[in-house]
Amino acid sequence: MFIFSLFLVCLVICNSCRNKADERMYQWLSYWDSMVDSVPQLVSDSLQRVDPEDLGRSNRAYYGLLKVISDDKTYVNFTSDSLINSVTEHYRLHDPKNRNYIRALSYQGIVRTRMGVRDSTVYEPLREAGKLFASMANPDPSLGYMINYFLGNIHYNNRNYTSADEYFRQTLRYAREERDSIHLFDTYLALYWNEMEQEKFDRGKLYLDTLSGFYNRLPGKDYFILNAQSIYYDVNGEPERALEREKTKLLLFRNQEENIELSRVYYNISYRYVGLEQLDSAMLYAQMAIDCIEDPSFMQNYLYYHNVANIAEKQGDFALSNKYLRDAFELYNQSISDRLDTRIVELEKKYDLSEAENEALRARQQSLRVIIGALILVIILIFILMYSWKIRRTAKLKLLNAEYKMQQQELQARILREEAGKRKWLLQLYSHISGRLAFLQGEIETLTQRYISSHPKVYREMETILKNTDTDLRDITKTLAMDDETFYSYTRLRDEEGIFNATEKMLLMLLACDADNRQLATFMNTSLESVRVRKSQLKKKMQEKNMDTSLFNE
């Protein structure tokens, strides 16, 4: 009896000690819970120092919930929903009125979303959480925030932006009731991306301005502000400002102010340089992104290699492009294989081995069909691009040919117009000379019919007519004054400084018409010697001005 009593006392003491240890651990878990939104990485590091097997059932569930939340907020790649499922099941069976049950249901939906699940198993836990929240006598605004935020995310991921906007506005209302700056920031960020996806850039700018007001005010959030600004400037045609925001992210990393995955920042900088057609800089940062990969299991690492391949192709380095394309394809296949292996492990836990093998076989077949379909799609896309390129090239050649023909036609038309102008001027010249000569002949014929020798007065009149005709011929340059365009069409000379007088211009135009010295002397009513002197003086004058004297070549 004494031994039994002693055993009972020891059991009570041990149980009391156990309860005190559980109470202390619960206080630590509550403390970490209060910080999980603001410093999730710190909470994650603290949880890693705890062995969940040493915890009681209740604290183990609480621990599992905090681990899922901290993993989500530190962007851990979820490959399984086993942990959150066990947490949700514990609260459903043992403590359904605990607010953590609503949180567990919410994160059950978000974890499945992160895993790429697209069926109703994502929405159902959140809908159940919403029902429990609505039945609460005094609804906790932090729970209302979380439920509506995740429901909005589901609609956002499914491109149902109108419904997403409604949930995010409810989220904003609860965040304001909480007066939680981090939740306000996350909500404004979600509203911003929802507007940007709808290409409502004006409304997106309003949310971006609000987000920018949080800069340097919330730890760990500057990165998201810079990222939002970078995307906004990029889509609005300001690539230089977008690049500047990406480089500012590097400063955050170097100053160790925020937890940033450096490889993704380098990848974004490379992408901005590609948009600016600065391929050397783009290639440098693209390769730096590959060198800084921290998580080799990250299933989108193949994008970094694909980026290098695209840049190399633009640079004309097809060998390098082909190498990185092969690496990207291998990583893509590996990511599919890793996700498939994870799915097999989950199936083995949930079903017996034969069912798991059947499901795995179906999954592999489905994966194979997806890969084959993707390859066929790529081949079709390549064919379409090549055909489109050929059509554009043919159209471009036709356009160039049409432009060439049009230029030839315009040149011929201009030549015809110039020749028509020349003929018009010559006709005017010949018409004037012929008219004066005809007039002179007519007057002389009239006078010769009289007795000129016996009538001196008549002789004087005839002499006057001849003198007037001589004067008219000497002043022909004034009568037939040409404009600058006519002068240029004949001589191809521009007299912008006005160095030629009217007689010199007439002489040059007659030379352009291949008139010889005798013809020049006759037209200008002067001697051959005078013509030679004038030509020599004019040629010397043009040589001093560095003008073309090819018209004087005989």
Secondary structure as UniProt FT lines:
FT   HELIX           2..35
FT   TURN            36..38
FT   HELIX           40..48
FT   HELIX           52..54
FT   HELIX           57..73
FT   TURN            74..75
FT   HELIX           82..94
FT   TURN            96..97
FT   HELIX           99..114
FT   TURN            115..116
FT   HELIX           120..134
FT   HELIX           141..157
FT   TURN            158..159
FT   HELIX           161..178
FT   HELIX           181..197
FT   TURN            198..199
FT   HELIX           201..212
FT   TURN            213..217
FT   TURN            219..221
FT   HELIX           222..235
FT   TURN            236..237
FT   HELIX           239..254
FT   TURN            255..256
FT   HELIX           262..275
FT   TURN            276..277
FT   HELIX           279..291
FT   TURN            296..297
FT   TURN            299..301
FT   HELIX           302..315
FT   HELIX           318..350
FT   HELIX           353..448
FT   TURN            453..454
FT   HELIX           456..474
FT   HELIX           476..479
FT   HELIX           484..491
FT   TURN            496..497
FT   HELIX           502..512
FT   TURN            513..514
FT   HELIX           517..524
FT   HELIX           528..544
FT   TURN            545..546
FT   HELIX           550..552
//
